[in-house]
């Protein structure tokens, strides 16, 4: 029995290691693409500078041509604006793709546990399961992550443009030629050893920052997808997993192997460039006959907490999709009476319509039940106490106009 447990523990470690490898490969591919965009921007910036070579190396008494300088700065603005757009799109896409990959890798880890339904997963079916599970998840955390990544990328572009313009202004004031100014802003360096010796030039700093952002935030999206998947299907406890190599830091080493309730799991990544991940402490799978889903407690059946199978996830996602299609049809046709309260509330929110009853609404409703009482003279707290006593809801399910 002990040997079986040890064998399973080793297979789980191997599964997580394989997940690390796939995740890191994807991350490096995205880093390469982002740095490539930065390299192209560098080429365009330097070409723009050399196009206006006559602006530099002023002789005594010579003044700069402000019109040509303005034209140059406009070109620099356009170049860095284009870079910002490329980095924004790349990071948005990477966050969403990595999130889905994290879900799929989380599902494949449950396969290692030999759980019914998960034991037959392949790479392709795990990706289909990831899409089903994603449709059931609250997207707010991922949306926040994407906005945060866009903000970080925008700051890199802003600081890069400021650095180039400062170098241009200071260089001209010091009497430097444009080729020397172009040299001073540095370059994107692909060789890792050469990059370490590059110093803090404008482009080297931008390269260092965009690489750090990509490596940290893509791994954040991956781990968030994994954690969200576990929570959605019913995993209640998760274990912290580290990359066991020479780059393992003391901070993460102390967390290795520790088990946390899923709602108390520490922030991951724990620090910039953190490569840690997590694994599930699974329960049994849910019974098909008695499965119940609750927002707070998660999946459960007649025996208690349990894990949803891939088929159950697919069925719930399908039912939710069909319900949403029916809701959309009703909204399109203006058939608000057929909507349940929640979709009606969501539609009202989109339109900026409040469905919460006002004090005047409560007075009117109470007056219908007790015409002999003048509720308009009552204090608000007394009205609300009477509302609770009469069991009157605080929202009106049909305030659609």
matplotlib code that plots the C-alpha trace (Angstrom):
import matplotlib.pyplot as plt

x = [0.0, 2.9, 4.6, 1.4, 1.1, 4.8, 4.4, 1.4, 3.3, 6.1, 3.6, 2.1, 5.6, 6.3, 2.9, 3.6, 7.2, 5.7, 3.3, 6.3, 8.1, 5.1, 4.3, 7.9, 8.2, 5.2, 6.4, 9.8, 8.1, 6.0, 9.1, 10.9, 8.0, 7.8, 11.6, 11.4, 8.8, 11.1, 14.0, 12.0, 11.0, 14.6, 15.5, 12.7, 13.8, 17.4, 16.4, 14.2, 17.1, 19.5, 17.0, 17.4, 21.2, 21.6, 19.9, 23.0, 26.6, 25.6, 28.4, 28.8, 26.0, 23.9, 20.3, 18.3, 15.7, 12.6, 10.3, 12.5, 12.9, 9.1, 8.8, 11.3, 9.5, 6.2, 7.8, 9.2, 5.7, 4.2, 6.9, 6.5, 2.7, 2.9, 5.1, 2.7, -0.2, 1.8, 2.9, -0.7, -2.2, 0.5, 0.1, -3.7, -3.5, -0.8, -2.8, -5.9, -4.1, -2.0, -5.1, -6.8, -3.6, -3.4, -7.0, -6.1, -2.9, -4.9, -7.3, -4.4, -3.0, -6.3, -5.8, -2.7, -4.9, -6.8, -10.2, -13.1, -13.7, -10.3, -8.4, -9.4, -8.3, -6.0, -4.3, -7.2, -10.0, -8.4, -8.4, -12.1, -12.7, -10.8, -13.2, -16.2, -14.8, -13.8, -17.4, -18.5, -15.9, -16.1, -14.0, -13.4, -9.9, -8.7, -10.1, -8.3, -5.1, -5.4, -6.0, -3.0, -0.8, -1.9, -1.0, 2.4, 3.1, 1.9, 4.3, 7.2, 6.4, 5.9, 9.2, 11.0, 9.7, 10.6, 14.1, 14.7, 13.4, 15.6, 18.6, 17.9, 17.4, 20.5, 22.6, 21.9, 22.5, 25.9, 26.8, 26.7, 26.0, 22.9, 24.8, 26.3, 22.9, 21.6, 24.4, 23.8, 20.2, 21.5, 20.2, 18.0, 20.5, 19.5, 22.6, 22.0, 25.7, 26.1, 22.9, 24.2, 27.1, 25.0, 24.5, 21.4, 20.7, 17.2, 16.5, 18.3, 16.1, 12.9, 14.0, 14.7, 11.3, 9.2, 10.9, 10.2, 6.6, 6.1, 7.7, 5.9, 2.4, 2.1, 2.9, 0.4, -2.3, -1.4, -1.5, -4.7, -6.3, -5.2, -6.5, -9.8, -10.3, -9.7, -12.1, -14.8, -14.7, -14.6, -11.0, -10.9, -7.2, -4.1, -0.4, 2.4, 4.9, 8.3, 10.7, 13.5, 16.6, 19.5, 17.3, 15.0, 14.9, 14.7, 11.3, 9.6, 11.6, 9.9, 6.5, 7.3, 4.8, 2.6, -1.1, -3.7, -7.4, -8.2, -9.6, -6.5, -3.8, -1.0, -0.6, 1.2, 3.6, 5.0, 7.5, 8.8, 10.1, 8.6, 8.2, 6.1, 2.9, 0.3, -1.3, -4.7, -5.6, -8.6, -11.7, -13.9, -15.9, -19.6, -22.5, -24.5, -27.8, -27.4, -25.0, -25.8, -23.9, -23.7, -21.8, -20.3, -19.7, -18.9, -20.1, -21.6, -23.8, -25.7, -22.4, -20.9, -18.2, -17.0, -15.3, -17.3, -16.3, -15.5, -18.9, -20.6, -18.7, -19.6, -23.3, -23.5, -21.7, -24.1, -27.1, -25.7, -25.1, -28.7, -30.1, -28.0, -29.2, -32.8, -32.2, -30.6, -33.6, -36.1, -34.2, -34.0, -37.8, -38.5, -40.0, -38.8, -41.7, -40.2, -36.8, -35.7, -34.7, -30.9, -30.8, -33.3, -31.1, -28.0, -29.9, -31.2, -27.6, -26.4, -29.0, -28.4, -31.9, -32.3, -34.6, -34.2, -37.4, -37.4, -38.9, -41.9, -42.3, -42.4, -44.9, -47.2, -46.9, -47.5, -50.5, -52.1, -51.9, -53.0, -55.0, -55.9, -52.3, -50.5, -47.0, -45.7, -45.5, -43.3, -39.5, -37.4, -36.2, -39.8, -40.8, -38.0, -38.9, -42.5, -41.2, -39.2, -42.2, -44.5, -41.9, -41.7, -38.6, -36.1, -36.0, -38.8, -38.4, -40.3, -39.0, -38.0, -39.0]
y = [0.0, 2.4, 1.5, 2.4, 5.7, 6.5, 5.5, 7.8, 10.6, 10.2, 10.2, 13.4, 15.0, 13.9, 15.4, 18.7, 18.7, 18.1, 21.0, 23.1, 22.3, 23.0, 26.2, 27.4, 26.6, 28.7, 31.5, 31.6, 31.7, 34.7, 36.4, 35.9, 37.5, 40.5, 41.1, 40.7, 43.5, 45.6, 44.9, 46.1, 49.2, 49.9, 49.6, 52.1, 54.5, 54.5, 54.8, 57.8, 59.4, 59.0, 60.4, 63.7, 63.5, 67.2, 68.0, 67.0, 68.2, 71.9, 74.4, 77.4, 79.8, 77.4, 76.8, 73.6, 73.4, 73.2, 72.2, 69.2, 68.3, 68.3, 66.0, 63.6, 63.4, 62.8, 59.8, 58.5, 58.8, 56.8, 54.1, 53.6, 53.8, 50.9, 49.0, 49.5, 48.1, 45.0, 44.4, 45.0, 42.5, 39.9, 40.1, 40.0, 36.9, 35.2, 35.7, 34.1, 31.3, 30.6, 30.6, 28.0, 25.9, 26.0, 24.6, 21.8, 21.0, 20.9, 18.4, 16.2, 16.1, 14.7, 12.0, 10.9, 10.3, 7.7, 9.4, 8.1, 10.3, 12.0, 8.7, 8.7, 12.3, 13.1, 16.4, 17.3, 16.2, 18.1, 21.3, 20.8, 20.3, 23.5, 25.4, 23.9, 24.7, 28.2, 29.0, 28.2, 30.4, 33.9, 35.9, 38.9, 37.8, 37.1, 40.4, 42.2, 40.3, 41.3, 45.0, 44.9, 43.4, 46.1, 48.8, 47.3, 47.1, 50.7, 51.9, 50.2, 51.9, 55.3, 55.1, 53.9, 56.9, 59.3, 57.8, 58.1, 61.8, 62.6, 61.1, 63.1, 66.4, 66.0, 64.7, 67.7, 70.1, 68.4, 68.7, 65.0, 63.8, 61.9, 58.6, 58.9, 59.6, 56.5, 54.5, 55.8, 54.7, 51.1, 48.0, 45.0, 42.2, 38.6, 36.9, 36.4, 36.8, 39.9, 41.3, 41.0, 43.2, 45.8, 48.2, 50.4, 51.9, 52.9, 49.9, 47.4, 48.6, 48.2, 44.7, 43.7, 45.0, 43.4, 40.1, 40.2, 41.2, 38.4, 35.7, 36.6, 37.5, 34.5, 32.2, 34.0, 33.5, 29.8, 29.2, 31.2, 29.0, 25.9, 27.2, 28.3, 24.9, 23.1, 25.3, 24.9, 21.1, 20.8, 20.5, 21.8, 21.6, 22.3, 21.7, 24.2, 22.8, 24.2, 23.7, 21.6, 23.0, 25.3, 28.4, 27.5, 30.4, 30.1, 31.8, 29.3, 26.4, 26.9, 26.6, 23.4, 20.6, 22.7, 22.1, 24.9, 25.2, 26.4, 29.7, 30.3, 29.5, 32.1, 34.5, 32.8, 33.8, 34.6, 37.1, 38.3, 35.4, 32.8, 29.5, 27.6, 25.8, 23.8, 20.4, 19.1, 17.1, 15.5, 14.0, 11.2, 12.1, 13.1, 10.8, 11.6, 11.1, 13.4, 16.1, 19.6, 22.8, 25.7, 28.9, 28.9, 25.2, 23.9, 20.6, 18.0, 14.9, 12.9, 11.8, 15.3, 17.2, 15.7, 16.4, 16.9, 14.6, 15.9, 14.8, 16.6, 19.8, 19.4, 18.9, 21.9, 24.1, 23.0, 23.7, 27.1, 27.9, 26.9, 29.0, 32.0, 31.5, 31.5, 34.6, 36.4, 35.4, 36.7, 40.0, 40.4, 39.9, 42.2, 39.3, 40.4, 38.7, 35.2, 36.0, 34.8, 37.4, 37.0, 37.5, 40.3, 42.0, 41.7, 43.1, 46.0, 46.7, 46.8, 49.4, 51.5, 50.6, 50.1, 47.3, 48.0, 49.3, 52.8, 54.1, 55.3, 51.8, 50.3, 52.8, 52.0, 48.3, 48.5, 50.8, 48.2, 45.6, 48.0, 50.9, 52.4, 53.1, 56.3, 54.9, 58.1, 59.6, 56.7, 56.9, 55.0, 52.4, 51.7, 51.3, 48.8, 46.9, 46.6, 45.6, 42.7, 41.7, 41.6, 39.6, 42.2, 41.8, 44.7, 44.2, 44.4, 41.5, 43.3, 46.9, 46.8, 50.2]
z = [0.0, 0.9, -2.4, -4.3, -2.6, -3.3, -6.9, -7.3, -5.5, -8.1, -11.0, -9.6, -9.4, -13.0, -14.1, -12.5, -14.0, -17.4, -16.8, -15.8, -19.1, -21.3, -19.4, -19.5, -23.2, -24.0, -21.8, -23.6, -27.0, -25.9, -24.4, -27.7, -29.7, -27.3, -27.5, -31.3, -31.4, -29.2, -31.6, -34.6, -32.7, -32.0, -35.7, -36.6, -33.8, -35.0, -38.6, -37.7, -35.8, -38.7, -41.1, -39.1, -38.6, -39.3, -36.0, -34.0, -33.6, -33.7, -34.3, -31.9, -32.5, -34.5, -33.4, -33.8, -36.4, -34.2, -37.1, -38.0, -34.3, -34.0, -37.1, -35.6, -32.2, -34.0, -35.8, -32.5, -31.0, -33.8, -33.5, -29.8, -30.1, -32.5, -30.1, -27.3, -29.5, -30.4, -26.7, -25.5, -27.9, -27.3, -23.5, -23.7, -25.9, -23.8, -20.6, -22.0, -23.7, -20.6, -18.4, -20.6, -20.7, -16.9, -16.7, -19.2, -17.2, -14.0, -15.6, -16.8, -13.3, -12.0, -14.6, -12.7, -9.7, -11.7, -11.0, -13.1, -16.1, -15.8, -16.4, -20.1, -20.8, -23.7, -24.6, -26.9, -24.6, -21.8, -23.9, -24.6, -20.9, -20.3, -22.5, -20.7, -17.3, -18.3, -19.3, -15.7, -14.1, -12.8, -15.3, -13.1, -11.9, -15.4, -16.7, -13.9, -14.8, -18.4, -17.6, -15.2, -18.0, -20.4, -17.9, -17.3, -21.0, -21.5, -18.8, -20.5, -23.7, -22.0, -20.2, -23.4, -25.3, -22.5, -22.4, -26.1, -26.2, -23.1, -24.7, -27.9, -26.0, -23.8, -26.6, -28.8, -25.9, -25.3, -29.0, -29.8, -33.3, -34.0, -34.7, -31.2, -29.6, -31.4, -30.0, -26.5, -26.3, -26.5, -28.3, -27.8, -27.1, -27.8, -26.4, -22.7, -21.6, -23.7, -22.3, -18.8, -19.7, -21.6, -18.8, -18.2, -21.6, -22.7, -24.8, -22.4, -19.6, -21.7, -22.7, -19.1, -18.0, -20.7, -20.2, -16.5, -17.0, -19.5, -17.5, -14.3, -15.7, -18.1, -15.2, -13.1, -15.6, -15.9, -12.2, -11.9, -14.5, -12.7, -9.3, -10.8, -12.4, -9.2, -7.4, -10.1, -10.1, -6.4, -5.2, -1.6, -0.8, -2.9, -2.5, -3.2, -5.8, -6.6, -9.5, -8.0, -9.6, -8.8, -9.3, -6.4, -3.9, -0.1, 0.0, -2.2, -0.8, 2.6, 0.9, -1.0, -0.3, 2.1, 1.7, 1.9, 1.7, -1.8, -0.6, 1.6, -1.0, -1.0, -4.0, -6.8, -8.3, -4.9, -6.3, -9.7, -11.9, -9.4, -11.2, -8.6, -9.3, -7.4, -7.4, -6.2, -3.2, -4.8, -3.4, -4.9, -8.0, -7.7, -8.1, -11.3, -9.6, -6.6, -7.9, -6.5, -7.3, -4.8, -5.3, -1.8, -1.0, -4.4, -5.9, -3.6, -3.7, -1.2, 0.4, 0.7, -1.1, -4.3, -7.7, -10.9, -13.7, -17.1, -18.4, -15.5, -16.3, -20.0, -19.1, -16.7, -19.3, -21.9, -19.8, -18.9, -22.6, -23.5, -20.7, -21.9, -25.4, -24.2, -22.2, -25.2, -27.3, -24.7, -24.4, -28.2, -28.4, -25.4, -23.5, -20.0, -18.2, -19.1, -17.5, -14.1, -11.6, -12.0, -15.8, -15.5, -12.9, -15.2, -18.2, -16.1, -14.9, -18.5, -19.3, -16.2, -14.8, -11.1, -10.0, -6.3, -4.7, -3.3, -0.1, -2.2, -3.6, -0.1, 1.1, -1.9, -1.4, 2.4, 1.7, -0.5, 2.3, 5.0, 3.5, 6.8, 7.8, 6.6, 6.0, 4.5, 8.0, 9.2, 9.7, 7.2, 9.8, 10.8, 7.2, 6.6, 9.7, 8.5, 5.0, 6.6, 8.7, 5.7, 3.7, 0.9, -1.3, -1.8, -5.6, -8.1, -10.6, -13.3, -13.3, -17.0, -18.2]

ax = plt.figure().add_subplot(projection="3d")
ax.plot(x, y, z, "-o")
ax.set_aspect("equal")
plt.show()
